[in-house]
Amino acid sequence: MSPIKHLIFAGAGHAHLFALSRISEYVKSNIRVTVISPGTFWYSGMGPGMLSGTYADAEDRVDVERLVTYQGGKFLEDRVSEIVPHENYVLTESGKKLEYHALSLNLGSAVDDKLVEPGTQNVYPVKPISNFLRVRERILQKADSPEPLKLVVIGGGASGCEAAAAAYRLSQEVARPTLLTLVHSSHQVLDEHPRRARKIMQEWLDEQEIKLKLGSSITRIENQKAFLEDGTHVSFDIAILATGVRPPHLLKVSPLRTAIDGSLVVNNFLQSVTYPNVFGAGDCVSLENQELDRVGVHALKEGPVLHHNLLAYFNGLAMKRYEPQKRYLLILNLSDETGLAIWDRLAIRHPLAFKLKNYLDLQFTTRYQKTVVEKG
Ligand SMILES: Cc1cc2nc3c(=O)[nH]c(=O)nc-3n(C[C@H](O)[C@H](O)[C@H](O)COP(=O)(O)OP(=O)(O)OC[C@H]3O[C@@H](n4cnc5c(N)ncnc54)[C@H](O)[C@@H]3O)c2cc1C
């Protein structure tokens, strides 16, 4: 048998979950596996539903530590702080140096929080997804106060609209007077989506008691106030930040080739174009010559290809190409038991859209939760 090789999975997100549920296959191929992750897996599609109360937090997560360790892998609760690909090692925040034969990066993306002054409290970015639970707890904590609750959502893209809908639903359920403001820099919400989707979302928002500030950019967030470019401000008890995502900075400062946005450039085998023993998938990568939306659909579809290619890399077998689908279905949970389904230029708001999303999301998470129980 060939000598033991070491594979490091950095991050335990949507793109790695498939491979992490099959760690026993690596172990059988004489590959030692270490997974470095600061925490457990949270499924993004159900995050807003966790805020509104549609889902319990346990329904939205998968215990990756158990998943990994019961199959013979090692789980390290830590973060990669530096990648040194020319010497095949990574450093972690806790000060460990880990050498590898192959490295797979699934570091996700973070919400740009440069507008938030250091030390500012009660501002929750939509990533990590566990923040939706923190916002829920915070709203519930304030439920007994006689003053109206002031909530602001900054960003009117898909995740900002879902977050606003979920927060609105929760505040109605706790029967608490709430001033909810949605601020968006463009003149239309969902401005990166088709016209029909924008129109439906706008009409839905107009029907709710949600104050819209469109065409207004936030310049600074400080002392429970979000300042707008015209000098006015929105005061808040809780702010949700949904201002778009960017890949983690540690990629940009590494010797790996990165794209303009700082994501790792990979070929269709999901392999770094400069270091072939470094792989990557999900929001933290860009395919060379092709732009990808930062959606979980790509991360999830890349998962099986990545798993195949990592095994193929070690075993000297042919790798598979990841060919991204051109169109994909996106369903926004409006937290009123309807969903806004968007497919290409088509969009519809309907209870069946929510039912379909609910079915697909629960099917996905329960499959992995069951694997944990079975392997455990
Ligand atoms: C509210 C919301 C709802 C969404 N809904 C949908 C949807 O319905 N459909 C859809 O297609 N997309 C949706 N998305 C987009 C989707 O969340 C992302 O595209 C998806 O999470 C990307 O998956 P990933 O595997 O790249 O990253 P993630 O699943 O975010 O995983 C990245 C992991 O890396 C870890 N990590 C970060 N830094 C380090 C480090 N230095 N060292 C080690 N680990 C690290 C993180 O802890 C995290 O666990 C939604 C996004 C949001 C915010």
The ligand as a MOL file (V3000), in Angstrom:
LIG
                    3D

  0  0  0     0  0            999 V3000
M  V30 BEGIN CTAB
M  V30 COUNTS 53 58 0 0 0
M  V30 BEGIN ATOM
M  V30 1 C -29.6770 34.6420 3.9920 0
M  V30 2 C -29.1260 33.8980 2.8240 0
M  V30 3 C -29.9480 33.0250 2.1430 0
M  V30 4 C -29.4540 32.3390 1.0360 0
M  V30 5 N -30.3080 31.5110 0.3720 0
M  V30 6 C -29.8700 30.8780 -0.7140 0
M  V30 7 C -30.7440 30.0160 -1.4420 0
M  V30 8 O -31.9260 29.8400 -1.0960 0
M  V30 9 N -30.2560 29.4000 -2.5480 0
M  V30 10 C -28.9530 29.5720 -2.9570 0
M  V30 11 O -28.5640 28.9920 -3.9700 0
M  V30 12 N -28.0960 30.3760 -2.2850 0
M  V30 13 C -28.5170 31.0170 -1.1810 0
M  V30 14 N -27.6450 31.8320 -0.4920 0
M  V30 15 C -26.2370 31.9130 -0.9070 0
M  V30 16 C -25.4810 30.7940 -0.2100 0
M  V30 17 O -25.5400 30.9870 1.1770 0
M  V30 18 C -24.0020 30.7410 -0.5310 0
M  V30 19 O -23.8000 30.8030 -1.8940 0
M  V30 20 C -23.4360 29.4280 0.0230 0
M  V30 21 O -23.4990 29.4490 1.4240 0
M  V30 22 C -22.0050 29.2160 -0.3960 0
M  V30 23 O -21.5760 28.0450 0.1950 0
M  V30 24 P -20.0510 27.8300 0.5280 0
M  V30 25 O -19.8950 26.3660 0.7010 0
M  V30 26 O -19.1770 28.5170 -0.4330 0
M  V30 27 O -19.8370 28.6160 1.8870 0
M  V30 28 P -20.4500 28.3970 3.3370 0
M  V30 29 O -21.5050 27.3680 3.3360 0
M  V30 30 O -20.7300 29.7450 3.8700 0
M  V30 31 O -19.2300 27.7570 4.1350 0
M  V30 32 C -17.9960 28.3700 4.3160 0
M  V30 33 C -17.4010 27.8440 5.5800 0
M  V30 34 O -16.0480 28.2850 5.6930 0
M  V30 35 C -15.7820 28.5380 7.0460 0
M  V30 36 N -14.6100 29.4100 7.1150 0
M  V30 37 C -14.5400 30.7240 6.8130 0
M  V30 38 N -13.2790 31.1680 6.9830 0
M  V30 39 C -12.5480 30.1120 7.3810 0
M  V30 40 C -11.1840 29.9260 7.7240 0
M  V30 41 N -10.3220 30.9350 7.6880 0
M  V30 42 N -10.7670 28.6880 8.0830 0
M  V30 43 C -11.6290 27.6480 8.1260 0
M  V30 44 N -12.9510 27.7700 7.8110 0
M  V30 45 C -13.3810 28.9810 7.4560 0
M  V30 46 C -17.0600 29.1570 7.5650 0
M  V30 47 O -17.1600 29.0100 8.9510 0
M  V30 48 C -18.1150 28.3270 6.8240 0
M  V30 49 O -18.5210 27.2220 7.5860 0
M  V30 50 C -28.1250 32.5300 0.6170 0
M  V30 51 C -27.2870 33.3850 1.3260 0
M  V30 52 C -27.7780 34.0680 2.4230 0
M  V30 53 C -26.8600 34.9950 3.1830 0
M  V30 END ATOM
M  V30 BEGIN BOND
M  V30 1 1 1 2
M  V30 2 1 2 3
M  V30 3 2 2 52
M  V30 4 2 3 4
M  V30 5 1 4 5
M  V30 6 1 4 50
M  V30 7 2 5 6
M  V30 8 1 6 7
M  V30 9 1 6 13
M  V30 10 2 7 8
M  V30 11 1 7 9
M  V30 12 1 9 10
M  V30 13 2 10 11
M  V30 14 1 10 12
M  V30 15 2 12 13
M  V30 16 1 13 14
M  V30 17 1 14 15
M  V30 18 1 14 50
M  V30 19 1 15 16
M  V30 20 1 16 17
M  V30 21 1 16 18
M  V30 22 1 18 19
M  V30 23 1 18 20
M  V30 24 1 20 21
M  V30 25 1 20 22
M  V30 26 1 22 23
M  V30 27 1 23 24
M  V30 28 2 24 25
M  V30 29 1 24 26
M  V30 30 1 24 27
M  V30 31 1 27 28
M  V30 32 2 28 29
M  V30 33 1 28 30
M  V30 34 1 28 31
M  V30 35 1 31 32
M  V30 36 1 32 33
M  V30 37 1 33 34
M  V30 38 1 33 48
M  V30 39 1 34 35
M  V30 40 1 35 36
M  V30 41 1 35 46
M  V30 42 1 36 37
M  V30 43 1 36 45
M  V30 44 2 37 38
M  V30 45 1 38 39
M  V30 46 1 39 40
M  V30 47 2 39 45
M  V30 48 1 40 41
M  V30 49 2 40 42
M  V30 50 1 42 43
M  V30 51 2 43 44
M  V30 52 1 44 45
M  V30 53 1 46 47
M  V30 54 1 46 48
M  V30 55 1 48 49
M  V30 56 2 50 51
M  V30 57 1 51 52
M  V30 58 1 52 53
M  V30 END BOND
M  V30 END CTAB
M  END
